[in-house]
Amino acid sequence: MSILERCDTNGVAHLQMNAPERLNALSDAMLAALQAELDTIRTDAAIRAVVLSGAGKAFCAGHDLKEMQAGRQSEDAGAAYFADLFTRCATMMQTIRALPQPVIAEVHGIATAAGCQLVASCDMAVAAEGTRFGVNGVNIGLFCSTPMVALTRNIPRKQAFEMLTTGAFIDAARAVELGLVNRVVPAESLTAETTALAETVAAKLATAVRIGKSSFYDQLEMPLGEAYAFTGAAMVQNMLDRDTNEGIQAFLEKRKPDWPR
C-alpha cells in the first residue's frame, strides 16, 4: 500500500494521501511522494486537472511532529534538518501553483498548520460540512510562518493574523466566507462534488487553461498597467492557438468544438 495513491479518470488525476494513522501528516515520505507525483503530472498531457484528498478521518494534520522531534539531534544537526524540511515543503507547495493543471483540494475532517497551507496552495478547494481549518502551531510555541505565506494570499490579513496568533480553528462555513475554500458540501457528497468540478475544468481546452492559470498568478504580482500588458500578450498567444480558433468557430456554428482528448 502506497503512502500516496493515484487514480486517473476522465482526464483528472486523483491523488489521495494515504497515511490515515498519522492524519496524513506531511512526513519526509509524504512530501517526497507528493513532489514526485506532481512532477510526473506536470508533463502528462492526458491530465487536465488534479484532485488532492486524504484517507481516513482527516485531510492533513500538517508536519509530522514526531519525525521533526527525531530530527532535533543537536542544535547544528537540527538546524540543517529543519531548514531542509521547510525548503522541501515550500518547493512542493510552489509546484502546485506552477503545475499547468488546476489542483483542487478535497477537504474533510481537519486541515491544520501545513495541512491548511496545502489547502491554501491549491487553486480551488471543496470542503465537507464539519471540516475545521487552523494554523495552530502557536499553541505549541511554533508560529506557523511558512503556512502563513499561502494563507495570507487567500484570506484578508486581519483574519489571517487572528488565526495565526490565537491558534483557533475556523469552520468550513467561515472558510468559504474568507475565501479559503470555494464551497462547502455535505460529507457524503464531497467526492462527487469535487470530481464534478474537476471534470468540468478538465473538459475545457487544456491550452487555454494552462495559459490562464499561469497568467492568473503572474498578473497578481504586477502593477495594473503591467498586468494588462502581460495578459494582453497572453490572450494573443491564446487566440493564435489553432484549437482556440476551432472553439470560436464551433461557437459561431452552434456546434461542439472538435478538440483533442
N, C-alpha and C positions, 0 to 999 in steps of 0.2 A: 504494500500500500504506500503510495507516494505522499509526501508532505504537501504537494500541490497537484491537484487533479485537473486535467483539461479535457473538455468535450466540445467538439465543434458541430454546430448545427446552423444551417441556413445563413452561412457567412458570418456567424457570431462565434467567437471563442469564449467558452465558459470556463473560467479559472476559479477553482474552489480551494481555498486554504484548508488543509486537512490535518490540523493538529488540535482537535477539539478538547483533548485532555489538558491542553495548555492555553485554551481560549484563543487558539490561532495566533499566539504571540509571534512577533517579528524576531525570531531567533536568527542566529547566523545561517542556519539551514534554510529557513523560510525566506530570508532576504535573498540568498543565493538562488533559490528556486524561482522566485518571482522575477529576479533580474534576468535569469537565463530564458525564461519563457517569454517575457516581454521582448527581449532581444530577438527571439525567434519570430514572434508575431510581427515585429516591425517590418520584415521583408516578405511576409506571407500575403501575397496578393489576393488569396482566396478569403482572407479575413477582413471584414469591413467594420466590425465593432467588437468590443470586448466587454464581458460581464465578469466582475470580480466579487466573489462571495466567500463566506466562511462556513465550515461544517460545525455541527453541534449547536450549542446554546448561545454562541456569541459570534459576532463578525470578527473582531480583533481587539485584544486587550493591550496592544502596544508592545513595547520591547519586552524581552524575556528577562525579568529582573534577576532570577536565579542564575541565569547564564552571565548576566552583567556582573553580578557579585563574584562569580567564579573568575572573571577576568581581572578582578582587582587584586592581583598577586602582590604587587608592590606599587609604590607611587609612580615610578617610571614606567613599569610594565602596564599599569592600569591606564595611565595617560595615553600610551600608544594604542592600547586596545580600544579604549573609548573613542579616540579620535578616528580610528579606522572604522569602528562600528557606525558612528554618526555620518561619516563620509559615504559609506556603502548604502546606508539608508537614504541619505539625500540624493544619491545617484539614482536609486530605484524610483523614488518619488518623482524626480525630474524626468525619468524615462517615460513615465505615464503621460506627462504633458507633451513630450517630444514625439510620442507614438503617432503615426499617421492616422490610426483608427481611434475613434472616440472610445473612452473607457467609462463604464457605468458601474458604480458600486451598488451591490445588492446587500443592504444592511439590516441586521436584526440583532436583538439582544443588547449588546453594548459595543461601542466603538470608543475606546479611551486612549488618551495620550497619542502615541504614534499610530494607533488604530484610527483615531479621529483625524489625524494628519493624513492617513491613507484615504479616507473618505473625501477630505478636502482637496486632495491631489487629483482625484478622479474628475473627469469632465462633467459627469452628472451622477446623481445618486437617488436611489429609491429606497425608502425605509419602511420597515414593518411597524405597525402600531405597537407602542410599548418600547421601542428602541430608545436607548439613552446614549447621549454623547457627552464626552468630557475631556478636558486636558488637565488631568488630576494630579500630575506629578508634584505640584506644590504641597499636596497633603503628606508626602513622604520626604519633603525637603529638596525636591528636584524640580526646578522650574522647567516647564515644557517649552524650551526655547526653540528647538527645531520644529516641533509641531506648530508653533506659533506662526512660522513663515507661511505655511499653507492656510492655516485658519484665518489669518488676517487678510488674506487675499480672497476670502469667501464671505466673511461677515463683517459688519461695522466694527470699528476699532474699540469703542467703549464696551460693547457687549463681549468682544473677544478678550479684552483686558479683565473684565469681570470673571469670565470663565477661567482665565489663566491664574488669577490671584486668589480666587475663592476655592478652586478645585471642585466646584459644584457641577452636577450634571444638568443638562437640559434635555427635555423630552423631544420626541420626533415632531410634534406639532410646533414647538418653538424653533426647532432646527429648520423647518420649512419657512417660518416667518423671517428668520435671519438670513436665509439663502444658503445654508449648508447642504440641504438636500432639495431635490426638485418636487417630490411628492411623498405622501405617506399613504400606505395601503394596508388592508387587513393582512395579518400574518399569513393566512392561508392562501392569499393571492400574490404574495411577494414575488415568487419566482416567475409566475405567469406574467405579471405586470412588467417586471424588469425585462424579461425576454421579449415581450411585445414592443417595448421601447427600443431595445437593441435591434430588433429585426426591422423596425421602421427606419432606423438610421442606416442599417445595412442595405436596405433596398434602394437607397439613393446612389447617385453616381459617385463612385469611390474617389475619382479625381477631384470632383468638386468639394467633397467633404474633407479630403486631405489638404487641399489648398485653404479651405475655410478654417479648419482647426488651427493650422499654423498661423494664419493671418489673425485669427481671433486673439490669440495670446500675444503675438508680437505687437499688434497695434495698441494694446492696452498700456504698454510701457512708453508710448510715444506722445509727444505734444500733438494737439489737434490737427494742425496743418500737415505735419509729417505723417500722421496716421492716415489722413485722406489720400495723400500721395502714394503711400505704401499700399493701401487697399485698392486704390485705382489700378496700380500695376498688377496686383493680384487678380483683379477682375479681367484685365486684358488677357493675362495668361489663361484664365478660366474660359473666356469667350473664344479663344483660338483653339481650344481643345475640340477635336472632331466629335467626341461624344456629347459635348455641350451643344454643338451645332445640331446633332441628331435630336437631343432633348427639346430644343426650341422648335425645331421643325415638326416634331411629333405633336407638341402642344398646339401649334398653328393648324395642324391637320387633324386635330382631335383624335389622336391615337396614342397608344403606349409607346414610349421610346424603345428602340432596339439597342439596349445597352449590353455590354459584355457581362457575363456572370462568372 
